[in-house]
Amino acid sequence: MRLLIAEDDPQLGALLARGLREQAYVVDRVADGTSAIEQLRMNDYDGVILDVMLPGADGFAVTRAARARGASVPILMLTARDAVETGSPASTPAPTTIS
């Protein structure tokens, strides 16, 4: 299963990627929304872990771009905000711990 992580916090991005790779996922990482949009155009992913507050294009813009091109990939949005209306079926506050 191939996943894309779009997270601008280097420590959190590395933690997520390491934990998922340990579970045998193939993980691509980017640190900004523009790169996430580019990766979603070039590759087929089984899931996306997407920070809401990315530099460049934010997580909402990345989601809109993916949906506009017909991608139905599941997107899990992470946010440091207390509350946010994401339009995503699943969102969770960041940072997330992996045991």
GROMACS elastic network, one bead per residue, 0.5 to 0.9 nm:
[ bonds ]
;  ai    aj funct       b0    kb
    1    24     6  0.80035   500
    1    25     6  0.54159   500
    1    26     6  0.60852   500
    1    27     6  0.85710   500
    1    45     6  0.77874   500
    1    46     6  0.60387   500
    1    47     6  0.82600   500
    2    25     6  0.60373   500
    2    27     6  0.58745   500
    2    28     6  0.77698   500
    2    44     6  0.78946   500
    2    45     6  0.53064   500
    2    46     6  0.54484   500
    2    47     6  0.70015   500
    2    48     6  0.89096   500
    3    20     6  0.88230   500
    3    25     6  0.70443   500
    3    26     6  0.61737   500
    3    28     6  0.63279   500
    3    29     6  0.86150   500
    3    44     6  0.89209   500
    3    45     6  0.54995   500
    3    46     6  0.58070   500
    3    48     6  0.55860   500
    3    49     6  0.75235   500
    4    26     6  0.86189   500
    4    27     6  0.58318   500
    4    29     6  0.59052   500
    4    30     6  0.77638   500
    4    36     6  0.78692   500
    4    39     6  0.80986   500
    4    40     6  0.82478   500
    4    45     6  0.67046   500
    4    46     6  0.83624   500
    4    47     6  0.65643   500
    4    49     6  0.61997   500
    4    50     6  0.80105   500
    5    13     6  0.70205   500
    5    16     6  0.79142   500
    5    17     6  0.73442   500
    5    27     6  0.70825   500
    5    28     6  0.61905   500
    5    30     6  0.63505   500
    5    31     6  0.83063   500
    5    36     6  0.82138   500
    5    47     6  0.88007   500
    5    48     6  0.59315   500
    5    50     6  0.60380   500
    5    51     6  0.82683   500
    6    13     6  0.75910   500
    6    28     6  0.85507   500
    6    29     6  0.59459   500
    6    31     6  0.55440   500
    6    32     6  0.64535   500
    6    33     6  0.70162   500
    6    35     6  0.83247   500
    6    36     6  0.61295   500
    6    48     6  0.76681   500
    6    49     6  0.62137   500
    6    51     6  0.60039   500
    6    54     6  0.77921   500
    6    59     6  0.84747   500
    7    10     6  0.72908   500
    7    12     6  0.73075   500
    7    13     6  0.54075   500
    7    29     6  0.75676   500
    7    30     6  0.65225   500
    7    31     6  0.50599   500
    7    32     6  0.69170   500
    7    33     6  0.86859   500
    7    49     6  0.79461   500
    7    50     6  0.64101   500
    7    51     6  0.52382   500
    7    52     6  0.86451   500
    7    53     6  0.86042   500
    7    54     6  0.68620   500
    7    78     6  0.86222   500
    8    11     6  0.88568   500
    8    12     6  0.82108   500
    8    13     6  0.70807   500
    8    30     6  0.75179   500
    8    32     6  0.61063   500
    8    51     6  0.75489   500
    8    53     6  0.83669   500
    8    54     6  0.61460   500
    8    55     6  0.73930   500
    9    12     6  0.54544   500
    9    13     6  0.59866   500
    9    14     6  0.85151   500
    9    31     6  0.74672   500
   10    13     6  0.51257   500
   10    14     6  0.60058   500
   10    15     6  0.85022   500
   10    31     6  0.77687   500
   11    14     6  0.51684   500
   11    15     6  0.60839   500
   11    16     6  0.86265   500
   12    15     6  0.50159   500
   12    16     6  0.61194   500
   12    17     6  0.84881   500
   12    94     6  0.85868   500
   12    95     6  0.68527   500
   12    96     6  0.77715   500
   12    97     6  0.87963   500
   13    16     6  0.52643   500
   13    17     6  0.60785   500
   13    18     6  0.85091   500
   13    29     6  0.73133   500
   13    30     6  0.85031   500
   13    31     6  0.81661   500
   14    17     6  0.51066   500
   14    18     6  0.59411   500
   14    19     6  0.84672   500
   14    29     6  0.84925   500
   15    18     6  0.52425   500
   15    19     6  0.61238   500
   15    20     6  0.85819   500
   15    97     6  0.82347   500
   15    98     6  0.75658   500
   16    19     6  0.52684   500
   16    20     6  0.61629   500
   16    21     6  0.85315   500
   16    96     6  0.82923   500
   16    97     6  0.84691   500
   16    98     6  0.74385   500
   17    20     6  0.52424   500
   17    21     6  0.59917   500
   17    22     6  0.85098   500
   17    25     6  0.87447   500
   17    26     6  0.88231   500
   17    27     6  0.62180   500
   17    28     6  0.79777   500
   17    29     6  0.74678   500
   18    21     6  0.51210   500
   18    22     6  0.61073   500
   18    23     6  0.87333   500
   18    27     6  0.87327   500
   19    22     6  0.51898   500
   19    23     6  0.66345   500
   19    25     6  0.89716   500
   19    98     6  0.66848   500
   19    99     6  0.82597   500
   20    23     6  0.50753   500
   20    24     6  0.66380   500
   20    25     6  0.54660   500
   20    26     6  0.77801   500
   20    27     6  0.73128   500
   21    26     6  0.62027   500
   21    27     6  0.66604   500
   22    25     6  0.73366   500
   28    39     6  0.86688   500
   29    36     6  0.84507   500
   30    33     6  0.79529   500
   30    35     6  0.61584   500
   30    36     6  0.61850   500
   30    39     6  0.84674   500
   31    34     6  0.88898   500
   31    35     6  0.73020   500
   31    36     6  0.78708   500
   31    54     6  0.73608   500
   31    55     6  0.78025   500
   32    35     6  0.55925   500
   32    36     6  0.64100   500
   32    37     6  0.89866   500
   32    51     6  0.89887   500
   32    54     6  0.53449   500
   32    55     6  0.51165   500
   32    56     6  0.58411   500
   32    57     6  0.69980   500
   32    58     6  0.78686   500
   33    37     6  0.62257   500
   33    38     6  0.86071   500
   33    50     6  0.87855   500
   33    51     6  0.87430   500
   33    53     6  0.88406   500
   33    54     6  0.56400   500
   33    55     6  0.61652   500
   33    56     6  0.53039   500
   33    58     6  0.55627   500
   33    59     6  0.65406   500
   33    61     6  0.77423   500
   33    62     6  0.60666   500
   34    37     6  0.52572   500
   34    38     6  0.63638   500
   34    39     6  0.87702   500
   34    54     6  0.89818   500
   34    55     6  0.81034   500
   34    56     6  0.56142   500
   34    57     6  0.54172   500
   34    58     6  0.84110   500
   34    62     6  0.76625   500
   35    39     6  0.61205   500
   35    40     6  0.85584   500
   35    56     6  0.85398   500
   35    57     6  0.87357   500
   36    39     6  0.51058   500
   36    40     6  0.61229   500
   36    41     6  0.86228   500
   36    50     6  0.86447   500
   36    57     6  0.86199   500
   36    62     6  0.68517   500
   37    40     6  0.51330   500
   37    41     6  0.62857   500
   37    42     6  0.87861   500
   37    57     6  0.83291   500
   37    61     6  0.87126   500
   37    62     6  0.57082   500
   37    63     6  0.84933   500
   37    65     6  0.68218   500
   37    66     6  0.70783   500
   38    41     6  0.51584   500
   38    42     6  0.63237   500
   38    43     6  0.86592   500
   39    42     6  0.50900   500
   39    43     6  0.58253   500
   39    44     6  0.86019   500
   40    43     6  0.54477   500
   40    44     6  0.67502   500
   40    45     6  0.73742   500
   40    62     6  0.88955   500
   40    65     6  0.89567   500
   40    66     6  0.68405   500
   40    71     6  0.84554   500
   41    44     6  0.79388   500
   41    66     6  0.78463   500
   41    69     6  0.83698   500
   44    71     6  0.88470   500
   44    73     6  0.84396   500
   45    48     6  0.70873   500
   45    73     6  0.66819   500
   45    74     6  0.88413   500
   46    73     6  0.60519   500
   46    74     6  0.70831   500
   47    73     6  0.55940   500
   47    75     6  0.59452   500
   47    76     6  0.77888   500
   48    73     6  0.71524   500
   48    74     6  0.63102   500
   48    76     6  0.61385   500
   48    77     6  0.81988   500
   49    74     6  0.87428   500
   49    75     6  0.59669   500
   49    77     6  0.59195   500
   49    78     6  0.71690   500
   50    53     6  0.89026   500
   50    54     6  0.84751   500
   50    59     6  0.61413   500
   50    62     6  0.84817   500
   50    63     6  0.87037   500
   50    75     6  0.68061   500
   50    76     6  0.60528   500
   50    78     6  0.59544   500
   50    79     6  0.86447   500
   51    54     6  0.59995   500
   51    58     6  0.78192   500
   51    59     6  0.58127   500
   51    76     6  0.85287   500
   51    77     6  0.56285   500
   51    79     6  0.58733   500
   51    80     6  0.86078   500
   51    94     6  0.83879   500
   52    58     6  0.58691   500
   52    60     6  0.65535   500
   52    77     6  0.61666   500
   52    78     6  0.59894   500
   52    79     6  0.54020   500
   52    80     6  0.82180   500
   52    81     6  0.88191   500
   52    86     6  0.82881   500
   53    57     6  0.85965   500
   53    58     6  0.53569   500
   53    59     6  0.61780   500
   53    60     6  0.86464   500
   53    78     6  0.86315   500
   53    79     6  0.69439   500
   53    80     6  0.80997   500
   53    81     6  0.89162   500
   54    57     6  0.64313   500
   54    59     6  0.62036   500
   55    58     6  0.62376   500
   57    60     6  0.78836   500
   57    61     6  0.56457   500
   57    62     6  0.63664   500
   58    61     6  0.53598   500
   58    62     6  0.63515   500
   58    63     6  0.87651   500
   59    62     6  0.50013   500
   59    63     6  0.61386   500
   59    64     6  0.85961   500
   59    77     6  0.74996   500
   59    78     6  0.89595   500
   59    86     6  0.89424   500
   60    63     6  0.50877   500
   60    64     6  0.61583   500
   60    65     6  0.85931   500
   60    86     6  0.72682   500
   60    87     6  0.83964   500
   61    64     6  0.50358   500
   61    65     6  0.60704   500
   61    66     6  0.85630   500
   62    65     6  0.51396   500
   62    66     6  0.61993   500
   62    67     6  0.86429   500
   63    66     6  0.51449   500
   63    67     6  0.61406   500
   63    68     6  0.84571   500
   63    75     6  0.77982   500
   63    88     6  0.85939   500
   64    67     6  0.51625   500
   64    68     6  0.58995   500
   64    69     6  0.86989   500
   65    68     6  0.50767   500
   65    69     6  0.64956   500
   65    70     6  0.88621   500
   65    71     6  0.88073   500
   66    69     6  0.55037   500
   66    70     6  0.66119   500
   66    71     6  0.53267   500
   66    72     6  0.78223   500
   66    73     6  0.82605   500
   67    71     6  0.51410   500
   67    72     6  0.66358   500
   67    73     6  0.86208   500
   68    71     6  0.74290   500
   71    74     6  0.89306   500
   72    75     6  0.87712   500
   74    88     6  0.88381   500
   74    89     6  0.85985   500
   74    90     6  0.89673   500
   75    88     6  0.69073   500
   75    89     6  0.79277   500
   75    90     6  0.74211   500
   75    91     6  0.86300   500
   76    88     6  0.71361   500
   76    89     6  0.77161   500
   76    90     6  0.54164   500
   76    91     6  0.56010   500
   76    92     6  0.77616   500
   77    86     6  0.77068   500
   77    88     6  0.69981   500
   77    89     6  0.88988   500
   77    90     6  0.66383   500
   77    92     6  0.65547   500
   77    93     6  0.84530   500
   78    81     6  0.89477   500
   78    90     6  0.89667   500
   78    91     6  0.57717   500
   78    92     6  0.52064   500
   78    93     6  0.55284   500
   78    94     6  0.54611   500
   78    95     6  0.79454   500
   78    96     6  0.85247   500
   79    82     6  0.79572   500
   79    83     6  0.84393   500
   79    84     6  0.80323   500
   79    91     6  0.75741   500
   79    92     6  0.65407   500
   79    94     6  0.51453   500
   79    95     6  0.79055   500
   80    83     6  0.86637   500
   80    92     6  0.87906   500
   80    93     6  0.55467   500
   80    94     6  0.50296   500
   80    95     6  0.70221   500
   81    84     6  0.66449   500
   81    93     6  0.69670   500
   81    94     6  0.82233   500
   82    93     6  0.73556   500
   83    93     6  0.84024   500
   84    91     6  0.88484   500
   85    88     6  0.81171   500
   86    89     6  0.80665   500
   86    90     6  0.84961   500
   86    91     6  0.74213   500
   87    90     6  0.86396   500
   88    91     6  0.66243   500
   92    95     6  0.88611   500
   92    96     6  0.81718   500
   93    96     6  0.71665   500
   94    97     6  0.86521   500
